[in-house]
């Protein structure tokens, strides 16, 4: 997948390869929560999925951890929109300028 935060939002544990330079903040966020795991080769990928399939209760808990950490980061767009509305002059808001 393209976005490692998407499966976390769905409450799933996330497994990804080592080349996460462009997504290091998201990787660090998930790994700190225990919801993400780096695998370095096909064997590690197999073992990670095997572990989750054989331990669904652990997979579910890791998924919940990922969802919780994303919920603590959520609301950024709404906060920015509220801030923008405080900056736009009132007369422009009344004319549905935005």
C-alpha positions in Angstrom: 0.0 0.0 0.0 0.9 3.6 -0.3 -0.1 4.9 3.1 0.9 2.9 6.2 -1.5 4.9 8.4 -4.5 3.6 6.5 -4.5 0.0 7.8 -3.8 1.4 11.3 -6.9 3.6 11.0 -8.9 0.4 10.2 -7.4 -1.2 13.4 -5.0 -3.6 11.7 -1.3 -4.2 12.6 1.0 -2.8 9.9 3.9 -4.5 8.3 6.3 -2.7 5.9 9.7 -3.0 4.3 12.9 -1.2 5.3 12.7 1.6 2.8 10.6 4.1 4.7 12.8 7.2 4.4 9.9 9.3 3.1 7.5 8.0 5.8 9.8 7.9 8.8 7.4 9.9 11.0 4.5 7.6 10.3 6.7 4.6 10.8 8.0 5.9 14.1 4.5 6.7 15.3 3.3 3.2 14.6 6.4 1.5 16.0 6.3 3.5 19.2 2.6 2.4 19.6 3.6 -1.2 18.9 1.3 -1.3 15.9 4.0 -1.3 13.1 6.7 -3.7 12.3 9.6 -3.5 9.8 10.4 -6.6 7.8 13.6 -6.9 5.8 13.0 -9.9 3.6 10.3 -12.2 2.4 11.0 -14.7 5.2 10.3 -12.0 7.8 7.2 -11.0 6.0 6.0 -14.6 6.0 6.8 -14.9 9.8 5.0 -11.7 10.6 1.8 -12.7 8.8 2.0 -16.2 10.2 2.3 -14.8 13.7 -0.7 -12.5 13.3 -2.8 -15.3 11.8 -1.9 -17.7 14.6 -2.4 -15.0 17.3 -5.5 -13.0 16.3 -5.9 -11.6 19.8 -2.4 -10.1 19.7 -3.0 -8.8 16.1 -6.3 -7.2 17.3 -4.6 -5.5 20.2 -1.8 -4.1 18.0 -4.5 -2.9 15.6 -6.3 -1.2 18.4 -3.0 0.4 19.5 -2.5 1.8 16.0 -6.0 3.2 15.9 -5.6 4.8 19.3 -2.4 6.6 18.4 -4.0 7.9 15.2 -7.0 9.2 17.2 -4.6 11.2 19.3 -3.2 12.8 16.2 -6.5 13.4 14.5 -8.4 16.6 14.0 -5.6 18.6 12.4 -7.6 19.6 9.3 -10.5 20.8 11.4 -8.2 22.8 13.7 -6.6 24.4 10.7 -9.9 25.2 9.1 -11.1 26.9 12.4 -7.9 28.9 12.5 -8.3 30.0 8.9 -11.8 31.1 9.6 -10.6 33.3 12.4 -8.2 35.0 10.0 -10.6 35.7 7.1 -12.4 39.0 7.7 -16.0 38.6 8.8 -17.5 40.4 5.9 -16.0 37.9 3.5 -17.4 35.0 5.6 -20.8 36.5 5.5 -20.7 36.6 1.6 -19.8 32.9 1.5 -16.4 34.0 0.2 -14.9 30.7 1.3 
